[in-house]
Amino acid sequence: MFAKSDVNGPDTNPVYQWLKATIPGDIGWNFTKYLVSKDGQVVKRFEPQETPETIAEALTTLL
């Protein structure tokens, strides 16, 4: 069901190609998160050090 996939470089997984096409930049570390709206629009990228509270604030704007 789950397998390791590339998030940077020539073999980047297509999902990450799509995410990074919308909000450019290489993924530098585990736990980079993307917020995607219910209609499939990439809204925001969160770096690993961002807190759950920061993410919660962004989520409430989409609810």
CHARMM internal coordinates of N, CA and C (Angstrom, degrees):
IC EDIT
DIST 1 N 1 CA 1.4345
DIST 1 CA 1 C 1.5284
ANGL 1 N 1 CA 1 C 110.79
DIST 1 C 2 N 1.2992
ANGL 1 CA 1 C 2 N 117.26
DIHE 1 N 1 CA 1 C 2 N -43.38
DIST 2 N 2 CA 1.4595
ANGL 1 C 2 N 2 CA 121.25
DIHE 1 CA 1 C 2 N 2 CA 179.35
DIST 2 CA 2 C 1.5209
ANGL 2 N 2 CA 2 C 109.09
DIHE 1 C 2 N 2 CA 2 C -118.94
DIST 2 C 3 N 1.2786
ANGL 2 CA 2 C 3 N 115.77
DIHE 2 N 2 CA 2 C 3 N 144.19
DIST 3 N 3 CA 1.4567
ANGL 2 C 3 N 3 CA 121.08
DIHE 2 CA 2 C 3 N 3 CA 176.15
DIST 3 CA 3 C 1.5144
ANGL 3 N 3 CA 3 C 108.34
DIHE 2 C 3 N 3 CA 3 C -147.40
DIST 3 C 4 N 1.3070
ANGL 3 CA 3 C 4 N 115.57
DIHE 3 N 3 CA 3 C 4 N 155.05
DIST 4 N 4 CA 1.4486
ANGL 3 C 4 N 4 CA 120.73
DIHE 3 CA 3 C 4 N 4 CA 176.63
DIST 4 CA 4 C 1.5235
ANGL 4 N 4 CA 4 C 108.51
DIHE 3 C 4 N 4 CA 4 C -63.99
DIST 4 C 5 N 1.3150
ANGL 4 CA 4 C 5 N 116.49
DIHE 4 N 4 CA 4 C 5 N 138.25
DIST 5 N 5 CA 1.4658
ANGL 4 C 5 N 5 CA 120.15
DIHE 4 CA 4 C 5 N 5 CA 177.15
DIST 5 CA 5 C 1.5198
ANGL 5 N 5 CA 5 C 109.08
DIHE 4 C 5 N 5 CA 5 C -138.28
DIST 5 C 6 N 1.3195
ANGL 5 CA 5 C 6 N 114.95
DIHE 5 N 5 CA 5 C 6 N 154.21
DIST 6 N 6 CA 1.4621
ANGL 5 C 6 N 6 CA 120.39
DIHE 5 CA 5 C 6 N 6 CA 179.44
DIST 6 CA 6 C 1.5214
ANGL 6 N 6 CA 6 C 110.06
DIHE 5 C 6 N 6 CA 6 C -77.37
DIST 6 C 7 N 1.3315
ANGL 6 CA 6 C 7 N 115.91
DIHE 6 N 6 CA 6 C 7 N 139.07
DIST 7 N 7 CA 1.4618
ANGL 6 C 7 N 7 CA 121.08
DIHE 6 CA 6 C 7 N 7 CA 178.23
DIST 7 CA 7 C 1.5224
ANGL 7 N 7 CA 7 C 111.76
DIHE 6 C 7 N 7 CA 7 C -112.72
DIST 7 C 8 N 1.3216
ANGL 7 CA 7 C 8 N 116.68
DIHE 7 N 7 CA 7 C 8 N -8.81
DIST 8 N 8 CA 1.4645
ANGL 7 C 8 N 8 CA 123.15
DIHE 7 CA 7 C 8 N 8 CA 177.36
DIST 8 CA 8 C 1.5290
ANGL 8 N 8 CA 8 C 107.98
DIHE 7 C 8 N 8 CA 8 C -138.09
DIST 8 C 9 N 1.3122
ANGL 8 CA 8 C 9 N 115.94
DIHE 8 N 8 CA 8 C 9 N 159.19
DIST 9 N 9 CA 1.4554
ANGL 8 C 9 N 9 CA 120.41
DIHE 8 CA 8 C 9 N 9 CA 173.72
DIST 9 CA 9 C 1.5199
ANGL 9 N 9 CA 9 C 113.93
DIHE 8 C 9 N 9 CA 9 C 89.89
DIST 9 C 10 N 1.3286
ANGL 9 CA 9 C 10 N 116.52
DIHE 9 N 9 CA 9 C 10 N -172.76
DIST 10 N 10 CA 1.4666
ANGL 9 C 10 N 10 CA 121.36
DIHE 9 CA 9 C 10 N 10 CA -172.66
DIST 10 CA 10 C 1.5274
ANGL 10 N 10 CA 10 C 114.13
DIHE 9 C 10 N 10 CA 10 C -68.54
DIST 10 C 11 N 1.3252
ANGL 10 CA 10 C 11 N 118.01
DIHE 10 N 10 CA 10 C 11 N -21.69
DIST 11 N 11 CA 1.4654
ANGL 10 C 11 N 11 CA 120.86
DIHE 10 CA 10 C 11 N 11 CA -179.15
DIST 11 CA 11 C 1.5257
ANGL 11 N 11 CA 11 C 112.40
DIHE 10 C 11 N 11 CA 11 C -104.21
DIST 11 C 12 N 1.3209
ANGL 11 CA 11 C 12 N 116.86
DIHE 11 N 11 CA 11 C 12 N 26.76
DIST 12 N 12 CA 1.4661
ANGL 11 C 12 N 12 CA 120.82
DIHE 11 CA 11 C 12 N 12 CA -178.39
DIST 12 CA 12 C 1.5231
ANGL 12 N 12 CA 12 C 110.61
DIHE 11 C 12 N 12 CA 12 C -58.66
DIST 12 C 13 N 1.3205
ANGL 12 CA 12 C 13 N 114.91
DIHE 12 N 12 CA 12 C 13 N 134.60
DIST 13 N 13 CA 1.4579
ANGL 12 C 13 N 13 CA 122.19
DIHE 12 CA 12 C 13 N 13 CA 176.66
DIST 13 CA 13 C 1.5307
ANGL 13 N 13 CA 13 C 108.82
DIHE 12 C 13 N 13 CA 13 C -56.90
DIST 13 C 14 N 1.3382
ANGL 13 CA 13 C 14 N 118.71
DIHE 13 N 13 CA 13 C 14 N 139.63
DIST 14 N 14 CA 1.4662
ANGL 13 C 14 N 14 CA 120.91
DIHE 13 CA 13 C 14 N 14 CA -178.24
DIST 14 CA 14 C 1.5327
ANGL 14 N 14 CA 14 C 114.91
DIHE 13 C 14 N 14 CA 14 C -56.02
DIST 14 C 15 N 1.3044
ANGL 14 CA 14 C 15 N 117.54
DIHE 14 N 14 CA 14 C 15 N -32.62
DIST 15 N 15 CA 1.4769
ANGL 14 C 15 N 15 CA 119.47
DIHE 14 CA 14 C 15 N 15 CA 178.19
DIST 15 CA 15 C 1.5238
ANGL 15 N 15 CA 15 C 109.83
DIHE 14 C 15 N 15 CA 15 C -63.28
DIST 15 C 16 N 1.3267
ANGL 15 CA 15 C 16 N 116.69
DIHE 15 N 15 CA 15 C 16 N -44.05
DIST 16 N 16 CA 1.4590
ANGL 15 C 16 N 16 CA 119.92
DIHE 15 CA 15 C 16 N 16 CA 179.95
DIST 16 CA 16 C 1.5227
ANGL 16 N 16 CA 16 C 111.50
DIHE 15 C 16 N 16 CA 16 C -72.32
DIST 16 C 17 N 1.3187
ANGL 16 CA 16 C 17 N 117.60
DIHE 16 N 16 CA 16 C 17 N -30.12
DIST 17 N 17 CA 1.4707
ANGL 16 C 17 N 17 CA 119.57
DIHE 16 CA 16 C 17 N 17 CA 173.53
DIST 17 CA 17 C 1.5218
ANGL 17 N 17 CA 17 C 109.12
DIHE 16 C 17 N 17 CA 17 C -59.73
DIST 17 C 18 N 1.3260
ANGL 17 CA 17 C 18 N 116.54
DIHE 17 N 17 CA 17 C 18 N -45.29
DIST 18 N 18 CA 1.4716
ANGL 17 C 18 N 18 CA 121.65
DIHE 17 CA 17 C 18 N 18 CA -179.71
DIST 18 CA 18 C 1.5256
ANGL 18 N 18 CA 18 C 110.77
DIHE 17 C 18 N 18 CA 18 C -65.01
DIST 18 C 19 N 1.3313
ANGL 18 CA 18 C 19 N 117.24
DIHE 18 N 18 CA 18 C 19 N -47.12
DIST 19 N 19 CA 1.4674
ANGL 18 C 19 N 19 CA 120.40
DIHE 18 CA 18 C 19 N 19 CA -179.57
DIST 19 CA 19 C 1.5200
ANGL 19 N 19 CA 19 C 110.87
DIHE 18 C 19 N 19 CA 19 C -60.52
DIST 19 C 20 N 1.3313
ANGL 19 CA 19 C 20 N 116.62
DIHE 19 N 19 CA 19 C 20 N -45.14
DIST 20 N 20 CA 1.4639
ANGL 19 C 20 N 20 CA 120.50
DIHE 19 CA 19 C 20 N 20 CA -176.76
DIST 20 CA 20 C 1.5217
ANGL 20 N 20 CA 20 C 112.50
DIHE 19 C 20 N 20 CA 20 C -76.25
DIST 20 C 21 N 1.3182
ANGL 20 CA 20 C 21 N 118.48
DIHE 20 N 20 CA 20 C 21 N -18.34
DIST 21 N 21 CA 1.4621
ANGL 20 C 21 N 21 CA 120.57
DIHE 20 CA 20 C 21 N 21 CA 174.09
DIST 21 CA 21 C 1.5293
ANGL 21 N 21 CA 21 C 109.75
DIHE 20 C 21 N 21 CA 21 C -70.94
DIST 21 C 22 N 1.3239
ANGL 21 CA 21 C 22 N 116.22
DIHE 21 N 21 CA 21 C 22 N -31.22
DIST 22 N 22 CA 1.4615
ANGL 21 C 22 N 22 CA 120.94
DIHE 21 CA 21 C 22 N 22 CA -179.93
DIST 22 CA 22 C 1.5263
ANGL 22 N 22 CA 22 C 111.27
DIHE 21 C 22 N 22 CA 22 C -81.81
DIST 22 C 23 N 1.3161
ANGL 22 CA 22 C 23 N 116.29
DIHE 22 N 22 CA 22 C 23 N -45.02
DIST 23 N 23 CA 1.4706
ANGL 22 C 23 N 23 CA 121.79
DIHE 22 CA 22 C 23 N 23 CA 177.66
DIST 23 CA 23 C 1.5288
ANGL 23 N 23 CA 23 C 106.02
DIHE 22 C 23 N 23 CA 23 C -124.85
DIST 23 C 24 N 1.3309
ANGL 23 CA 23 C 24 N 117.31
DIHE 23 N 23 CA 23 C 24 N 93.12
DIST 24 N 24 CA 1.4648
ANGL 23 C 24 N 24 CA 121.27
DIHE 23 CA 23 C 24 N 24 CA -172.73
DIST 24 CA 24 C 1.5207
ANGL 24 N 24 CA 24 C 114.36
DIHE 23 C 24 N 24 CA 24 C -63.41
DIST 24 C 25 N 1.3136
ANGL 24 CA 24 C 25 N 113.67
DIHE 24 N 24 CA 24 C 25 N 154.23
DIST 25 N 25 CA 1.4539
ANGL 24 C 25 N 25 CA 121.51
DIHE 24 CA 24 C 25 N 25 CA 175.48
DIST 25 CA 25 C 1.5070
ANGL 25 N 25 CA 25 C 111.44
DIHE 24 C 25 N 25 CA 25 C 133.97
DIST 25 C 26 N 1.3215
ANGL 25 CA 25 C 26 N 115.35
DIHE 25 N 25 CA 25 C 26 N 139.48
DIST 26 N 26 CA 1.4566
ANGL 25 C 26 N 26 CA 119.45
DIHE 25 CA 25 C 26 N 26 CA 176.57
DIST 26 CA 26 C 1.5135
ANGL 26 N 26 CA 26 C 110.33
DIHE 25 C 26 N 26 CA 26 C -68.02
DIST 26 C 27 N 1.3167
ANGL 26 CA 26 C 27 N 115.30
DIHE 26 N 26 CA 26 C 27 N 152.55
DIST 27 N 27 CA 1.4579
ANGL 26 C 27 N 27 CA 121.83
DIHE 26 CA 26 C 27 N 27 CA 175.73
DIST 27 CA 27 C 1.5148
ANGL 27 N 27 CA 27 C 106.18
DIHE 26 C 27 N 27 CA 27 C -89.44
DIST 27 C 28 N 1.3185
ANGL 27 CA 27 C 28 N 116.04
DIHE 27 N 27 CA 27 C 28 N 118.50
DIST 28 N 28 CA 1.4430
ANGL 27 C 28 N 28 CA 120.79
DIHE 27 CA 27 C 28 N 28 CA -173.05
DIST 28 CA 28 C 1.5114
ANGL 28 N 28 CA 28 C 115.01
DIHE 27 C 28 N 28 CA 28 C -92.94
DIST 28 C 29 N 1.3228
ANGL 28 CA 28 C 29 N 118.19
DIHE 28 N 28 CA 28 C 29 N -17.59
DIST 29 N 29 CA 1.4523
ANGL 28 C 29 N 29 CA 120.20
DIHE 28 CA 28 C 29 N 29 CA -174.79
DIST 29 CA 29 C 1.5208
ANGL 29 N 29 CA 29 C 109.42
DIHE 28 C 29 N 29 CA 29 C -157.88
DIST 29 C 30 N 1.3361
ANGL 29 CA 29 C 30 N 115.30
DIHE 29 N 29 CA 29 C 30 N 160.86
DIST 30 N 30 CA 1.4695
ANGL 29 C 30 N 30 CA 120.34
DIHE 29 CA 29 C 30 N 30 CA 176.34
DIST 30 CA 30 C 1.5239
ANGL 30 N 30 CA 30 C 110.69
DIHE 29 C 30 N 30 CA 30 C -57.59
DIST 30 C 31 N 1.2893
ANGL 30 CA 30 C 31 N 115.43
DIHE 30 N 30 CA 30 C 31 N 157.29
DIST 31 N 31 CA 1.4536
ANGL 30 C 31 N 31 CA 124.20
DIHE 30 CA 30 C 31 N 31 CA 172.83
DIST 31 CA 31 C 1.5235
ANGL 31 N 31 CA 31 C 114.35
DIHE 30 C 31 N 31 CA 31 C 73.72
DIST 31 C 32 N 1.3253
ANGL 31 CA 31 C 32 N 117.85
DIHE 31 N 31 CA 31 C 32 N 19.11
DIST 32 N 32 CA 1.4629
ANGL 31 C 32 N 32 CA 119.64
DIHE 31 CA 31 C 32 N 32 CA 166.39
DIST 32 CA 32 C 1.5205
ANGL 32 N 32 CA 32 C 105.58
DIHE 31 C 32 N 32 CA 32 C -69.19
DIST 32 C 33 N 1.3131
ANGL 32 CA 32 C 33 N 116.84
DIHE 32 N 32 CA 32 C 33 N 134.49
DIST 33 N 33 CA 1.4613
ANGL 32 C 33 N 33 CA 121.34
DIHE 32 CA 32 C 33 N 33 CA -175.45
DIST 33 CA 33 C 1.5228
ANGL 33 N 33 CA 33 C 110.35
DIHE 32 C 33 N 33 CA 33 C -123.50
DIST 33 C 34 N 1.3190
ANGL 33 CA 33 C 34 N 116.14
DIHE 33 N 33 CA 33 C 34 N 148.96
DIST 34 N 34 CA 1.4562
ANGL 33 C 34 N 34 CA 122.38
DIHE 33 CA 33 C 34 N 34 CA 176.16
DIST 34 CA 34 C 1.5188
ANGL 34 N 34 CA 34 C 108.40
DIHE 33 C 34 N 34 CA 34 C -121.81
DIST 34 C 35 N 1.3143
ANGL 34 CA 34 C 35 N 115.43
DIHE 34 N 34 CA 34 C 35 N 138.10
DIST 35 N 35 CA 1.4577
ANGL 34 C 35 N 35 CA 121.14
DIHE 34 CA 34 C 35 N 35 CA 175.00
DIST 35 CA 35 C 1.5215
ANGL 35 N 35 CA 35 C 107.47
DIHE 34 C 35 N 35 CA 35 C -100.10
DIST 35 C 36 N 1.3342
ANGL 35 CA 35 C 36 N 115.69
DIHE 35 N 35 CA 35 C 36 N 122.71
DIST 36 N 36 CA 1.4577
ANGL 35 C 36 N 36 CA 122.12
DIHE 35 CA 35 C 36 N 36 CA -178.94
DIST 36 CA 36 C 1.5278
ANGL 36 N 36 CA 36 C 107.67
DIHE 35 C 36 N 36 CA 36 C -119.42
DIST 36 C 37 N 1.3318
ANGL 36 CA 36 C 37 N 116.78
DIHE 36 N 36 CA 36 C 37 N 130.24
DIST 37 N 37 CA 1.4597
ANGL 36 C 37 N 37 CA 121.13
DIHE 36 CA 36 C 37 N 37 CA -178.14
DIST 37 CA 37 C 1.5276
ANGL 37 N 37 CA 37 C 110.50
DIHE 36 C 37 N 37 CA 37 C -72.22
DIST 37 C 38 N 1.3247
ANGL 37 CA 37 C 38 N 116.21
DIHE 37 N 37 CA 37 C 38 N 168.18
DIST 38 N 38 CA 1.4630
ANGL 37 C 38 N 38 CA 120.53
DIHE 37 CA 37 C 38 N 38 CA -178.51
DIST 38 CA 38 C 1.5235
ANGL 38 N 38 CA 38 C 112.55
DIHE 37 C 38 N 38 CA 38 C -64.53
DIST 38 C 39 N 1.3377
ANGL 38 CA 38 C 39 N 117.22
DIHE 38 N 38 CA 38 C 39 N -19.76
DIST 39 N 39 CA 1.4631
ANGL 38 C 39 N 39 CA 119.40
DIHE 38 CA 38 C 39 N 39 CA 177.16
DIST 39 CA 39 C 1.5252
ANGL 39 N 39 CA 39 C 112.38
DIHE 38 C 39 N 39 CA 39 C -96.25
DIST 39 C 40 N 1.3371
ANGL 39 CA 39 C 40 N 116.64
DIHE 39 N 39 CA 39 C 40 N 11.80
DIST 40 N 40 CA 1.4516
ANGL 39 C 40 N 40 CA 121.08
DIHE 39 CA 39 C 40 N 40 CA 172.55
DIST 40 CA 40 C 1.5102
ANGL 40 N 40 CA 40 C 116.14
DIHE 39 C 40 N 40 CA 40 C 86.55
DIST 40 C 41 N 1.3218
ANGL 40 CA 40 C 41 N 118.12
DIHE 40 N 40 CA 40 C 41 N 15.55
DIST 41 N 41 CA 1.4576
ANGL 40 C 41 N 41 CA 121.36
DIHE 40 CA 40 C 41 N 41 CA 178.07
DIST 41 CA 41 C 1.5299
ANGL 41 N 41 CA 41 C 109.85
DIHE 40 C 41 N 41 CA 41 C -92.71
DIST 41 C 42 N 1.3296
ANGL 41 CA 41 C 42 N 116.20
DIHE 41 N 41 CA 41 C 42 N 131.85
DIST 42 N 42 CA 1.4579
ANGL 41 C 42 N 42 CA 119.88
DIHE 41 CA 41 C 42 N 42 CA 176.45
DIST 42 CA 42 C 1.5261
ANGL 42 N 42 CA 42 C 107.41
DIHE 41 C 42 N 42 CA 42 C -74.18
DIST 42 C 43 N 1.3184
ANGL 42 CA 42 C 43 N 116.20
DIHE 42 N 42 CA 42 C 43 N 121.27
DIST 43 N 43 CA 1.4572
ANGL 42 C 43 N 43 CA 121.71
DIHE 42 CA 42 C 43 N 43 CA -173.15
DIST 43 CA 43 C 1.5220
ANGL 43 N 43 CA 43 C 111.92
DIHE 42 C 43 N 43 CA 43 C -97.61
DIST 43 C 44 N 1.3308
ANGL 43 CA 43 C 44 N 116.76
DIHE 43 N 43 CA 43 C 44 N -45.01
DIST 44 N 44 CA 1.4597
ANGL 43 C 44 N 44 CA 119.67
DIHE 43 CA 43 C 44 N 44 CA -173.10
DIST 44 CA 44 C 1.5171
ANGL 44 N 44 CA 44 C 109.77
DIHE 43 C 44 N 44 CA 44 C -159.03
DIST 44 C 45 N 1.3233
ANGL 44 CA 44 C 45 N 114.16
DIHE 44 N 44 CA 44 C 45 N 153.57
DIST 45 N 45 CA 1.4623
ANGL 44 C 45 N 45 CA 121.98
DIHE 44 CA 44 C 45 N 45 CA 174.37
DIST 45 CA 45 C 1.5172
ANGL 45 N 45 CA 45 C 107.80
DIHE 44 C 45 N 45 CA 45 C -112.79
DIST 45 C 46 N 1.3198
ANGL 45 CA 45 C 46 N 116.18
DIHE 45 N 45 CA 45 C 46 N 136.51
DIST 46 N 46 CA 1.4612
ANGL 45 C 46 N 46 CA 121.99
DIHE 45 CA 45 C 46 N 46 CA 178.80
DIST 46 CA 46 C 1.5203
ANGL 46 N 46 CA 46 C 108.79
DIHE 45 C 46 N 46 CA 46 C -117.41
DIST 46 C 47 N 1.3036
ANGL 46 CA 46 C 47 N 116.23
DIHE 46 N 46 CA 46 C 47 N 128.12
DIST 47 N 47 CA 1.4614
ANGL 46 C 47 N 47 CA 121.38
DIHE 46 CA 46 C 47 N 47 CA 177.93
DIST 47 CA 47 C 1.5256
ANGL 47 N 47 CA 47 C 109.43
DIHE 46 C 47 N 47 CA 47 C -77.99
DIST 47 C 48 N 1.3281
ANGL 47 CA 47 C 48 N 117.48
DIHE 47 N 47 CA 47 C 48 N 160.06
DIST 48 N 48 CA 1.4688
ANGL 47 C 48 N 48 CA 120.78
DIHE 47 CA 47 C 48 N 48 CA -175.08
DIST 48 CA 48 C 1.5265
ANGL 48 N 48 CA 48 C 115.20
DIHE 47 C 48 N 48 CA 48 C -54.90
DIST 48 C 49 N 1.3133
ANGL 48 CA 48 C 49 N 117.79
DIHE 48 N 48 CA 48 C 49 N -33.26
DIST 49 N 49 CA 1.4641
ANGL 48 C 49 N 49 CA 120.06
DIHE 48 CA 48 C 49 N 49 CA -176.03
DIST 49 CA 49 C 1.5324
ANGL 49 N 49 CA 49 C 113.37
DIHE 48 C 49 N 49 CA 49 C -79.96
DIST 49 C 50 N 1.3145
ANGL 49 CA 49 C 50 N 118.14
DIHE 49 N 49 CA 49 C 50 N -7.02
DIST 50 N 50 CA 1.4650
ANGL 49 C 50 N 50 CA 119.21
DIHE 49 CA 49 C 50 N 50 CA -179.49
DIST 50 CA 50 C 1.5245
ANGL 50 N 50 CA 50 C 110.57
DIHE 49 C 50 N 50 CA 50 C -71.13
DIST 50 C 51 N 1.3182
ANGL 50 CA 50 C 51 N 115.05
DIHE 50 N 50 CA 50 C 51 N 142.79
DIST 51 N 51 CA 1.4654
ANGL 50 C 51 N 51 CA 121.16
DIHE 50 CA 50 C 51 N 51 CA -173.11
DIST 51 CA 51 C 1.5303
ANGL 51 N 51 CA 51 C 111.67
DIHE 50 C 51 N 51 CA 51 C -82.13
DIST 51 C 52 N 1.3249
ANGL 51 CA 51 C 52 N 116.35
DIHE 51 N 51 CA 51 C 52 N 157.55
DIST 52 N 52 CA 1.4647
ANGL 51 C 52 N 52 CA 119.53
DIHE 51 CA 51 C 52 N 52 CA 174.11
DIST 52 CA 52 C 1.5278
ANGL 52 N 52 CA 52 C 112.80
DIHE 51 C 52 N 52 CA 52 C -57.28
DIST 52 C 53 N 1.3265
ANGL 52 CA 52 C 53 N 116.79
DIHE 52 N 52 CA 52 C 53 N -31.51
DIST 53 N 53 CA 1.4696
ANGL 52 C 53 N 53 CA 120.28
DIHE 52 CA 52 C 53 N 53 CA 179.23
DIST 53 CA 53 C 1.5297
ANGL 53 N 53 CA 53 C 111.12
DIHE 52 C 53 N 53 CA 53 C -64.30
DIST 53 C 54 N 1.3208
ANGL 53 CA 53 C 54 N 116.48
DIHE 53 N 53 CA 53 C 54 N -40.03
DIST 54 N 54 CA 1.4643
ANGL 53 C 54 N 54 CA 120.34
DIHE 53 CA 53 C 54 N 54 CA 177.53
DIST 54 CA 54 C 1.5210
ANGL 54 N 54 CA 54 C 110.83
DIHE 53 C 54 N 54 CA 54 C -62.76
DIST 54 C 55 N 1.3114
ANGL 54 CA 54 C 55 N 115.04
DIHE 54 N 54 CA 54 C 55 N -43.17
DIST 55 N 55 CA 1.4650
ANGL 54 C 55 N 55 CA 119.83
DIHE 54 CA 54 C 55 N 55 CA 179.69
DIST 55 CA 55 C 1.5248
ANGL 55 N 55 CA 55 C 109.96
DIHE 54 C 55 N 55 CA 55 C -66.10
DIST 55 C 56 N 1.3251
ANGL 55 CA 55 C 56 N 117.28
DIHE 55 N 55 CA 55 C 56 N -40.84
DIST 56 N 56 CA 1.4659
ANGL 55 C 56 N 56 CA 121.25
DIHE 55 CA 55 C 56 N 56 CA 179.64
DIST 56 CA 56 C 1.5188
ANGL 56 N 56 CA 56 C 111.49
DIHE 55 C 56 N 56 CA 56 C -59.80
DIST 56 C 57 N 1.3199
ANGL 56 CA 56 C 57 N 117.39
DIHE 56 N 56 CA 56 C 57 N -39.58
DIST 57 N 57 CA 1.4576
ANGL 56 C 57 N 57 CA 120.78
DIHE 56 CA 56 C 57 N 57 CA 178.96
DIST 57 CA 57 C 1.5389
ANGL 57 N 57 CA 57 C 110.30
DIHE 56 C 57 N 57 CA 57 C -60.78
DIST 57 C 58 N 1.3213
ANGL 57 CA 57 C 58 N 116.59
DIHE 57 N 57 CA 57 C 58 N -43.28
DIST 58 N 58 CA 1.4603
ANGL 57 C 58 N 58 CA 120.18
DIHE 57 CA 57 C 58 N 58 CA 179.81
DIST 58 CA 58 C 1.5247
ANGL 58 N 58 CA 58 C 110.87
DIHE 57 C 58 N 58 CA 58 C -68.51
DIST 58 C 59 N 1.3100
ANGL 58 CA 58 C 59 N 117.21
DIHE 58 N 58 CA 58 C 59 N -35.98
DIST 59 N 59 CA 1.4610
ANGL 58 C 59 N 59 CA 120.50
DIHE 58 CA 58 C 59 N 59 CA 179.52
DIST 59 CA 59 C 1.5238
ANGL 59 N 59 CA 59 C 112.00
DIHE 58 C 59 N 59 CA 59 C -63.66
DIST 59 C 60 N 1.3286
ANGL 59 CA 59 C 60 N 115.89
DIHE 59 N 59 CA 59 C 60 N -41.69
DIST 60 N 60 CA 1.4696
ANGL 59 C 60 N 60 CA 118.92
DIHE 59 CA 59 C 60 N 60 CA -176.78
DIST 60 CA 60 C 1.5297
ANGL 60 N 60 CA 60 C 112.01
DIHE 59 C 60 N 60 CA 60 C -63.12
DIST 60 C 61 N 1.3182
ANGL 60 CA 60 C 61 N 117.70
DIHE 60 N 60 CA 60 C 61 N -26.36
DIST 61 N 61 CA 1.4572
ANGL 60 C 61 N 61 CA 118.96
DIHE 60 CA 60 C 61 N 61 CA 178.64
DIST 61 CA 61 C 1.5252
ANGL 61 N 61 CA 61 C 112.08
DIHE 60 C 61 N 61 CA 61 C -71.78
DIST 61 C 62 N 1.3273
ANGL 61 CA 61 C 62 N 116.88
DIHE 61 N 61 CA 61 C 62 N -19.66
DIST 62 N 62 CA 1.4649
ANGL 61 C 62 N 62 CA 120.58
DIHE 61 CA 61 C 62 N 62 CA 179.76
DIST 62 CA 62 C 1.5169
ANGL 62 N 62 CA 62 C 113.70
DIHE 61 C 62 N 62 CA 62 C -94.93
DIST 62 C 63 N 1.3243
ANGL 62 CA 62 C 63 N 117.00
DIHE 62 N 62 CA 62 C 63 N -11.56
DIST 63 N 63 CA 1.4780
ANGL 62 C 63 N 63 CA 120.00
DIHE 62 CA 62 C 63 N 63 CA -177.30
DIST 63 CA 63 C 1.5041
ANGL 63 N 63 CA 63 C 112.56
DIHE 62 C 63 N 63 CA 63 C -80.19
END
COOR INIT
IC SEED 1 N 1 CA 1 C
IC BUILD
